[in-house]
Amino acid sequence: MVIVQVCVGSSCHLKGSPEIVELLQKAVEEHHLADEVTLAGSFCIGKCNRVGVTIQVNDDIHVGVTKENFKEFFNDNILSAVEGK
């Protein structure tokens, strides 16, 4: 099981976490990963960045996730984690 926690604290919320959550939900559904990936919200992960949202995938923290780089982030960090099981 891959656990994906999206920061929904005030800073990340302003930087687009609601949109990133929506993209994550759609991507998990499109790739039929509902049984492989758990999506959760998290308050501040403590890695605030000037641009984008902070997301924790299992134990790895990723900063600067935006709508523009979401597909690359998803492929490199979530799909690869599922496939690496």
C-alpha positions as CSV (number, residue, x, y, z in Angstrom):
1,M,0.0,0.0,0.0
2,V,1.3,3.4,-1.0
3,I,0.3,6.2,1.4
4,V,0.0,9.7,-0.1
5,Q,-0.5,12.6,2.2
6,V,-1.2,16.0,0.7
7,C,-0.5,19.1,2.9
8,V,-3.7,21.0,3.2
9,G,-2.3,23.6,5.7
10,S,-3.0,27.3,4.9
11,S,0.2,27.8,2.8
12,C,-0.3,24.8,0.6
13,H,-4.0,25.4,0.4
14,L,-3.3,28.9,-1.1
15,K,-0.8,27.3,-3.5
16,G,-3.3,24.9,-4.9
17,S,-3.7,21.8,-2.7
18,P,-7.4,21.4,-3.5
19,E,-6.5,21.2,-7.2
20,I,-3.7,18.7,-6.5
21,V,-6.1,16.5,-4.4
22,E,-8.5,16.5,-7.3
23,L,-5.7,15.6,-9.8
24,L,-4.6,12.8,-7.5
25,Q,-8.1,11.4,-7.1
26,K,-8.6,11.4,-10.9
27,A,-5.1,9.8,-11.6
28,V,-5.7,7.0,-9.0
29,E,-9.1,6.3,-10.6
30,E,-7.7,6.4,-14.1
31,H,-4.9,4.0,-13.3
32,H,-7.2,1.7,-11.2
33,L,-5.1,2.1,-8.1
34,A,-7.8,2.5,-5.5
35,D,-6.7,-0.8,-3.8
36,E,-3.0,0.2,-4.0
37,V,-3.0,3.9,-3.0
38,T,-4.4,5.6,0.1
39,L,-4.9,9.3,-0.2
40,A,-5.0,11.5,2.9
41,G,-4.8,15.1,3.9
42,S,-2.2,16.4,6.3
43,F,-1.6,19.6,8.1
44,C,1.7,21.3,7.6
45,I,4.5,18.8,6.9
46,G,7.1,21.4,7.7
47,K,8.7,21.7,4.3
48,C,7.0,24.8,2.9
49,N,8.2,26.0,-0.4
50,R,7.7,29.2,-2.4
51,V,6.0,27.3,-5.2
52,G,3.6,24.4,-5.1
53,V,2.3,21.9,-2.7
54,T,4.1,19.5,-0.3
55,I,3.2,15.9,-0.6
56,Q,4.5,12.9,1.4
57,V,4.6,9.5,-0.4
58,N,5.2,6.9,2.2
59,D,8.3,8.3,4.0
60,D,9.5,10.6,1.1
61,I,8.6,14.3,1.2
62,H,8.2,16.1,-2.1
63,V,7.9,19.9,-2.4
64,G,6.8,22.2,-5.2
65,V,4.1,20.0,-6.8
66,T,2.0,22.0,-9.2
67,K,-0.7,21.4,-11.8
68,E,2.1,21.8,-14.4
69,N,4.4,19.2,-13.0
70,F,1.8,16.9,-11.5
71,K,1.9,14.2,-14.2
72,E,5.7,13.8,-13.9
73,F,5.4,13.8,-10.1
74,F,2.7,11.1,-10.2
75,N,4.5,8.9,-12.6
76,D,7.9,9.2,-10.9
77,N,6.7,8.9,-7.3
78,I,3.4,7.1,-7.1
79,L,3.2,4.8,-10.1
80,S,6.8,3.8,-9.5
81,A,6.1,3.1,-5.8
82,V,3.1,0.9,-6.7
83,E,5.1,-0.9,-9.4
84,G,8.1,-1.4,-7.1
85,K,6.0,-3.5,-4.6
